[in-house]
Amino acid sequence: MEQHSSEIFRNKKVCVIIPTFNNEGTLAKVIEDVSKHTNQIIVVNDGSTDSTADILKNFNQFDSISY
């Protein structure tokens, strides 16, 4: 029996860390795609000067760290 990736993530208790720096063009899509597999997501915003921080406000169900 083949397991779906979301089931594998749950069984292994995996957390995905997404580093980001000025990725306003792709960040939302990356978070949406990863969230299809796990809800254990931490986004690390490394001092972005674009709208990355505003995008992260739309994903308050995940942890984010900003520097």
Sequence and secondary structure as in RCSB ss.txt:
>XXXX:A:sequence
MEQHSSEIFRNKKVCVIIPTFNNEGTLAKVIEDVSKHTNQIIVVNDGSTDSTADILKNFNQFDSISY
>XXXX:A:secstr
    HHHHHHHHT  EEEEESS TTTHHHHHHHHHTT S EEEEE S  SSHHHHHHTTTTSEEEE 
